[in-house]
Amino acid sequence: MQENEIHEEIYRVRADLARECGYDVDKILARARKDLGDLEAKGWKFVSLPPRPAEKFGVVNEDPPES
Protein backbone atom coordinates (compact mmCIF):
# COMPACT_ATOMS: atom_id res chain seq x y z
CA MET A 1 0.00 0.00 0.00
CA GLN A 2 1.24 3.47 -0.82
CA GLU A 3 2.30 5.53 2.19
CA ASN A 4 0.04 8.43 3.03
CA GLU A 5 1.04 11.23 5.41
CA ILE A 6 -2.53 11.78 6.61
CA HIS A 7 -3.02 8.09 7.43
CA GLU A 8 0.31 7.96 9.22
CA GLU A 9 -0.66 10.95 11.37
CA ILE A 10 -4.06 9.42 12.20
CA TYR A 11 -2.41 6.14 13.26
CA ARG A 12 0.17 8.03 15.34
CA VAL A 13 -2.46 10.15 17.12
CA ARG A 14 -4.62 7.05 17.75
CA ALA A 15 -1.67 5.16 19.21
CA ASP A 16 -0.70 8.14 21.40
CA LEU A 17 -4.26 8.48 22.72
CA ALA A 18 -4.50 4.75 23.45
CA ARG A 19 -1.16 4.83 25.25
CA GLU A 20 -2.21 7.88 27.34
CA CYS A 21 -5.43 6.09 28.36
CA GLY A 22 -3.61 2.86 29.22
CA TYR A 23 -5.32 1.03 26.31
CA ASP A 24 -8.58 1.13 28.32
CA VAL A 25 -11.55 1.49 25.96
CA ASP A 26 -13.74 3.10 28.64
CA LYS A 27 -11.08 5.76 29.30
CA ILE A 28 -10.62 6.39 25.56
CA LEU A 29 -14.39 6.88 25.08
CA ALA A 30 -14.62 9.12 28.16
CA ARG A 31 -11.80 11.24 26.77
CA ALA A 32 -13.56 11.46 23.39
CA ARG A 33 -16.82 12.57 25.08
CA LYS A 34 -14.92 15.20 27.07
CA ASP A 35 -13.16 16.48 23.95
CA LEU A 36 -16.49 16.67 22.06
CA GLY A 37 -18.04 18.58 24.98
CA ASP A 38 -15.11 21.02 24.96
CA LEU A 39 -15.55 21.61 21.22
CA GLU A 40 -19.33 22.10 21.61
CA ALA A 41 -18.64 24.66 24.34
CA LYS A 42 -16.48 26.52 21.82
CA GLY A 43 -19.41 26.64 19.38
CA TRP A 44 -18.71 23.64 17.17
CA LYS A 45 -21.80 21.84 15.88
CA PHE A 46 -22.05 18.07 15.42
CA VAL A 47 -24.51 15.96 13.45
CA SER A 48 -25.88 12.64 14.65
CA LEU A 49 -27.25 10.30 12.03
CA PRO A 50 -30.26 8.12 12.85
CA PRO A 51 -29.54 4.41 13.38
CA ARG A 52 -29.85 2.20 10.33
CA PRO A 53 -32.72 -0.29 10.28
CA ALA A 54 -31.71 -3.86 11.19
CA GLU A 55 -32.71 -5.30 7.80
CA LYS A 56 -30.06 -3.13 6.12
CA PHE A 57 -27.33 -5.04 7.92
CA GLY A 58 -28.16 -8.36 6.30
CA VAL A 59 -28.58 -10.21 9.59
CA VAL A 60 -29.74 -13.78 9.06
CA ASN A 61 -31.18 -15.79 11.92
CA GLU A 62 -31.04 -19.42 10.92
CA ASP A 63 -29.73 -22.59 12.45
CA PRO A 64 -26.26 -23.77 11.38
CA PRO A 65 -26.20 -26.75 9.01
CA GLU A 66 -26.22 -30.16 10.66
CA SER A 67 -23.06 -32.20 10.21
Backbone as ProteinMPNN parsed JSONL, in Angstrom:
{"seq_chain_A": "MQENEIHEEIYRVRADLARECGYDVDKILARARKDLGDLEAKGWKFVSLPPRPAEKFGVVNEDPPES", "coords_chain_A": {"N_chain_A": [[0.842, -1.175, 0.0], [0.476, 2.232, -0.728], [2.28, 4.791, 0.936], [0.837, 7.23, 3.059], [0.706, 10.447, 4.231], [-1.342, 11.579, 5.787], [-2.776, 9.351, 6.73], [-0.743, 8.142, 8.237], [-0.386, 10.059, 10.242], [-2.897, 9.963, 11.501], [-2.863, 7.307, 12.506], [-0.701, 7.559, 14.261], [-1.619, 9.502, 16.105], [-3.843, 8.135, 17.122], [-2.565, 5.925, 18.336], [-1.038, 7.271, 20.267], [-3.079, 8.388, 21.861], [-4.34, 6.05, 22.796], [-2.232, 4.952, 24.266], [-1.897, 6.97, 26.24], [-4.279, 6.625, 27.626], [-3.954, 4.193, 28.737], [-4.651, 2.009, 27.188], [-7.274, 1.42, 27.715], [-10.532, 0.977, 26.869], [-12.85, 2.197, 27.907], [-11.794, 4.488, 29.131], [-10.738, 5.766, 26.887], [-13.075, 6.323, 25.409], [-14.379, 7.997, 27.258], [-12.632, 10.126, 27.275], [-12.931, 10.972, 24.619], [-15.624, 11.811, 24.68], [-15.389, 13.946, 26.485], [-13.669, 15.633, 25.036], [-15.328, 16.202, 22.825], [-17.382, 17.564, 24.139], [-15.94, 19.807, 25.019], [-15.363, 20.992, 22.54], [-17.974, 21.54, 21.636], [-18.677, 23.448, 23.527], [-17.121, 25.495, 22.64], [-18.511, 26.267, 20.465], [-18.686, 24.61, 18.254], [-20.539, 22.552, 16.01], [-22.231, 19.44, 15.855], [-23.321, 16.595, 14.01], [-25.695, 14.044, 14.326], [-26.405, 10.98, 13.006], [-29.373, 9.105, 12.226], [-30.025, 5.789, 13.549], [-29.367, 2.911, 11.51], [-31.82, 0.824, 9.959], [-32.393, -2.572, 11.072], [-32.703, -4.527, 9.048], [-31.12, -3.633, 6.997], [-28.587, -4.415, 7.556], [-28.246, -7.026, 6.855], [-28.634, -9.23, 8.506], [-28.959, -12.584, 9.346], [-30.996, -14.954, 10.736], [-30.705, -18.055, 11.295], [-30.533, -21.593, 11.758], [-27.413, -23.309, 12.172], [-25.942, -25.452, 9.655], [-26.55, -28.986, 9.852], [-24.172, -31.477, 10.803]], "CA_chain_A": [[0.0, 0.0, 0.0], [1.243, 3.472, -0.823], [2.3, 5.533, 2.188], [0.039, 8.427, 3.027], [1.043, 11.233, 5.412], [-2.527, 11.777, 6.607], [-3.022, 8.09, 7.429], [0.309, 7.957, 9.225], [-0.659, 10.946, 11.373], [-4.062, 9.425, 12.201], [-2.414, 6.138, 13.259], [0.165, 8.028, 15.344], [-2.462, 10.151, 17.118], [-4.621, 7.053, 17.75], [-1.67, 5.16, 19.213], [-0.699, 8.136, 21.404], [-4.26, 8.48, 22.717], [-4.503, 4.751, 23.454], [-1.159, 4.83, 25.253], [-2.208, 7.884, 27.336], [-5.431, 6.089, 28.364], [-3.606, 2.857, 29.225], [-5.316, 1.034, 26.31], [-8.578, 1.127, 28.324], [-11.548, 1.494, 25.956], [-13.738, 3.101, 28.639], [-11.085, 5.759, 29.301], [-10.624, 6.387, 25.561], [-14.385, 6.882, 25.081], [-14.624, 9.123, 28.164], [-11.804, 11.235, 26.767], [-13.562, 11.46, 23.388], [-16.818, 12.568, 25.079], [-14.923, 15.204, 27.075], [-13.159, 16.477, 23.95], [-16.485, 16.673, 22.064], [-18.038, 18.575, 24.98], [-15.113, 21.018, 24.96], [-15.555, 21.611, 21.221], [-19.329, 22.098, 21.61], [-18.644, 24.664, 24.341], [-16.477, 26.524, 21.82], [-19.408, 26.641, 19.378], [-18.714, 23.64, 17.168], [-21.802, 21.838, 15.883], [-22.054, 18.068, 15.417], [-24.512, 15.965, 13.454], [-25.875, 12.636, 14.651], [-27.248, 10.304, 12.033], [-30.26, 8.121, 12.848], [-29.538, 4.415, 13.376], [-29.852, 2.196, 10.325], [-32.719, -0.294, 10.285], [-31.706, -3.864, 11.191], [-32.708, -5.296, 7.802], [-30.064, -3.129, 6.119], [-27.325, -5.045, 7.922], [-28.158, -8.365, 6.296], [-28.578, -10.208, 9.59], [-29.742, -13.784, 9.057], [-31.179, -15.79, 11.925], [-31.041, -19.424, 10.919], [-29.727, -22.59, 12.445], [-26.265, -23.768, 11.378], [-26.203, -26.746, 9.013], [-26.225, -30.163, 10.66], [-23.057, -32.205, 10.207]], "C_chain_A": [[0.889, 1.241, 0.0], [1.153, 4.238, 0.499], [1.54, 6.844, 2.021], [0.284, 9.187, 4.321], [-0.155, 11.404, 6.341], [-2.836, 10.51, 7.393], [-1.988, 7.873, 8.521], [0.056, 8.817, 10.454], [-1.853, 10.44, 12.184], [-3.647, 8.234, 13.062], [-1.55, 6.558, 14.448], [-0.661, 8.641, 16.465], [-3.291, 9.105, 17.858], [-3.77, 6.273, 18.749], [-1.297, 5.983, 20.447], [-1.866, 8.219, 22.387], [-4.471, 7.176, 23.483], [-3.462, 4.572, 24.554], [-1.453, 5.707, 26.469], [-3.33, 7.345, 28.22], [-5.178, 4.67, 28.857], [-4.309, 1.75, 28.454], [-6.658, 0.573, 26.89], [-9.663, 1.787, 27.473], [-12.471, 2.482, 26.662], [-13.088, 4.477, 28.828], [-10.966, 6.501, 27.972], [-11.953, 7.042, 25.19], [-14.736, 8.067, 25.974], [-13.84, 10.348, 27.697], [-12.425, 11.835, 25.51], [-14.8, 12.287, 23.719], [-16.441, 13.924, 25.659], [-14.447, 16.157, 25.989], [-14.301, 17.032, 23.103], [-17.231, 17.746, 22.836], [-17.277, 19.888, 24.96], [-15.312, 21.747, 23.628], [-16.944, 22.222, 21.1], [-19.392, 23.394, 22.403], [-17.998, 25.821, 23.576], [-17.328, 26.928, 20.621], [-19.426, 25.694, 18.2], [-20.073, 22.952, 17.172], [-21.524, 20.451, 15.313], [-23.377, 17.504, 14.949], [-24.536, 14.51, 13.874], [-26.824, 12.034, 13.633], [-28.149, 9.311, 12.74], [-29.708, 6.714, 12.636], [-30.14, 3.77, 12.133], [-30.79, 1.086, 10.75], [-31.965, -1.626, 10.238], [-31.66, -4.613, 9.867], [-31.637, -4.817, 6.823], [-28.725, -3.814, 6.399], [-27.181, -6.452, 7.355], [-28.034, -9.437, 7.36], [-29.489, -11.379, 9.241], [-29.801, -14.616, 10.324], [-31.629, -17.169, 11.473], [-30.105, -20.373, 11.624], [-28.551, -22.996, 11.563], [-26.584, -25.117, 10.75], [-25.789, -27.901, 9.922], [-25.076, -30.92, 9.983], [-23.343, -33.656, 10.017]], "O_chain_A": [[1.929, 1.275, 0.658], [0.085, 4.323, 1.105], [1.599, 7.482, 0.969], [0.09, 8.634, 5.404], [0.004, 11.375, 7.562], [-3.126, 10.577, 8.588], [-2.338, 7.456, 9.626], [0.256, 8.366, 11.581], [-1.829, 10.482, 13.414], [-4.035, 8.155, 14.227], [-1.656, 5.973, 15.526], [-0.439, 8.342, 17.639], [-3.431, 9.174, 19.079], [-4.204, 5.997, 19.867], [-1.245, 5.446, 21.554], [-1.67, 8.13, 23.599], [-4.748, 7.196, 24.682], [-3.777, 4.096, 25.644], [-1.287, 5.262, 27.605], [-3.334, 7.579, 29.428], [-6.097, 4.014, 29.346], [-4.542, 0.669, 28.996], [-7.122, -0.528, 26.593], [-9.711, 3.013, 27.366], [-12.838, 3.503, 26.08], [-13.753, 5.505, 28.7], [-11.081, 7.726, 27.932], [-11.974, 8.177, 24.714], [-15.327, 9.04, 25.505], [-14.345, 11.47, 27.729], [-12.447, 13.055, 25.345], [-15.018, 13.341, 23.122], [-17.085, 14.931, 25.367], [-14.775, 17.343, 26.009], [-14.262, 18.194, 22.7], [-17.668, 18.738, 22.251], [-17.88, 20.959, 24.893], [-15.416, 22.973, 23.595], [-17.093, 23.302, 20.529], [-20.079, 24.334, 22.005], [-18.296, 26.987, 23.836], [-16.946, 27.807, 19.848], [-20.128, 25.956, 17.222], [-20.686, 22.791, 18.227], [-20.7, 20.292, 14.413], [-24.435, 17.895, 15.441], [-23.523, 13.816, 13.79], [-27.929, 12.538, 13.43], [-27.75, 8.727, 13.747], [-29.003, 6.467, 11.658], [-31.279, 4.053, 11.759], [-30.582, 0.467, 11.794], [-31.021, -1.788, 9.466], [-30.665, -5.28, 9.583], [-31.287, -5.551, 5.899], [-27.829, -3.787, 5.556], [-26.085, -7.012, 7.379], [-27.386, -10.458, 7.132], [-30.651, -11.186, 8.885], [-28.77, -14.942, 10.913], [-32.823, -17.406, 11.293], [-29.01, -19.992, 12.038], [-28.677, -23.025, 10.339], [-27.421, -25.853, 11.271], [-24.809, -27.808, 10.662], [-25.009, -30.997, 8.756], [-22.49, -34.394, 9.523]]}, "name": "protein", "num_of_chains": 1, "seq": "MQENEIHEEIYRVRADLARECGYDVDKILARARKDLGDLEAKGWKFVSLPPRPAEKFGVVNEDPPES"}
